[in-house]
Structure formats: structure tokens, C-alpha cells
């Protein structure tokens, strides 16, 4: 379903997952996402995030038609939080991350850059 790659974690997005897009009156979108990461060493991490996706009507039409949208076209910012019982990855329980969309294709894939806020 997806991959997670970073300097201290590598894994795969596995079921159960769910994501909802809430269409706001102005046409922007709010995200509500829940996912499960299984690390390459077998640990389980829950990730939840909300976010905001803002784009022009033209870009939203392209998005809805399945085109790849990049950060040059639209703004999609998220605030992921992680929960795990793993001793190795317990540092994730103590951070707040922010994410910025690199690219998205509706119903197919999304790529984020994530950063820890300190």
C-alpha cells in the first residue's frame, strides 16, 4: 500500500488504514487519516494525521481527473502523530511531525516529506 523511508525508520503501510477527505464550502479539502506502519524489523506503529489541501479550481479539476499534482500546484500540509508499544521506536511517541506534500495522485499515491518539530 505504501512505504515509509527515513534515517531512523523503514517500513510498509499495511491494513488497517483509512482516509477521509472532507470538502469544505470554499472547495479546499480537510484530511483525516489513520494508518498502520509495519517496520522492516517487524514493529507496528499507528500513524494518524489531519491536514489541509488547498488548490485552485483548475488544479482541483486536474486532481479529480487523476493527474499528478505537486507542491508547485497546490498546498497540502499535515500534522502526523505516531503511537507504538515498540521500545526501539518509542521516540515516535514523543514527537510532533509536520508533513508537506511532494506529489499526489487521487486514489493512487501520495508522497510527503516529514519533519520533526523541535
C-alpha positions in Angstrom: 0.0 0.0 0.0 2.9 2.3 0.6 6.4 2.8 2.1 8.0 4.8 4.8 11.6 5.7 4.4 13.8 7.7 6.7 17.1 7.9 8.5 15.7 6.0 11.6 12.7 4.1 10.2 11.9 2.0 7.2 8.6 0.1 6.7 5.4 -0.5 4.8 1.9 0.9 5.2 -0.3 -2.1 5.9 -4.0 -2.7 6.7 -5.9 -1.4 8.5 -5.8 2.1 7.1 -8.4 4.7 6.3 -8.5 8.2 4.9 -11.3 10.6 4.5 -11.4 13.9 2.5 -13.8 16.5 3.8 -14.8 19.0 1.2 -15.0 22.5 2.7 -17.5 25.2 1.5 -14.7 27.0 -0.4 -13.6 23.8 -2.2 -10.5 23.2 -0.1 -10.1 19.7 1.5 -9.5 18.6 5.1 -7.8 15.2 5.6 -8.4 12.7 8.3 -6.0 9.7 8.0 -5.3 6.6 10.1 -2.7 4.1 9.1 -0.5 1.3 10.3 3.2 1.1 9.6 4.9 -2.3 9.8 8.6 -1.6 10.1 11.2 -3.7 8.2 12.1 -5.3 11.6 8.5 -6.2 12.3 7.4 -3.5 14.7 3.9 -1.9 14.4 3.3 1.9 14.5 0.0 3.7 14.3 0.0 7.0 12.4 -2.8 9.5 12.5 -2.9 12.8 10.9 -5.1 15.7 9.8 -4.3 18.2 7.2 -5.4 20.8 4.7 -5.2 20.7 0.9 -5.7 24.0 -0.9 -5.6 24.5 -4.7 -7.2 26.5 -7.4 -10.3 25.2 -9.2 -8.2 24.3 -12.2 -5.8 22.2 -10.1 -8.6 20.5 -8.2 -10.2 19.6 -11.6 -6.8 18.1 -12.6 -6.6 16.3 -9.3 -10.2 14.9 -9.7 -9.3 13.7 -13.2 -6.4 11.6 -11.8 -3.5 13.8 -12.8 -0.4 14.0 -10.6 -0.3 17.2 -8.5 2.9 18.5 -7.0 3.7 21.1 -4.3 4.2 23.6 -7.2 0.5 23.2 -8.0 -1.1 23.1 -4.5 -0.5 23.2 -0.8 -1.1 20.1 1.3 0.2 20.3 4.9 -0.3 17.5 7.5 0.4 17.0 11.2 1.2 13.3 11.8 1.3 11.7 15.3 2.7 8.3 16.0 1.8 5.7 18.6 3.7 2.5 19.2 4.5 0.0 22.0 7.9 -0.7 20.4 10.9 0.1 22.6 13.0 0.7 19.5 10.6 3.2 18.1 9.2 4.7 21.3 10.9 8.0 20.4 8.0 8.4 17.9 5.5 8.6 20.8 7.2 11.9 21.9 7.4 13.9 18.7 5.1 16.1 16.7 5.8 15.9 13.0 4.6 18.1 10.1 4.4 17.0 6.6 4.4 18.7 3.2 3.1 17.0 0.1 5.6 16.4 -2.6 3.1 14.9 -5.0 -0.3 13.3 -5.0 -2.4 11.4 -7.5 -6.1 11.0 -6.3 -6.8 7.4 -5.3 -3.3 6.2 -6.4 -0.5 7.6 -4.3 0.8 10.4 -2.2 4.4 11.4 -1.3 5.2 13.5 1.7 8.4 15.0 3.2 8.0 14.7 7.1 9.8 16.9 9.6 10.0 16.7 13.4 9.1 20.0 15.1 11.5 20.9 17.9 
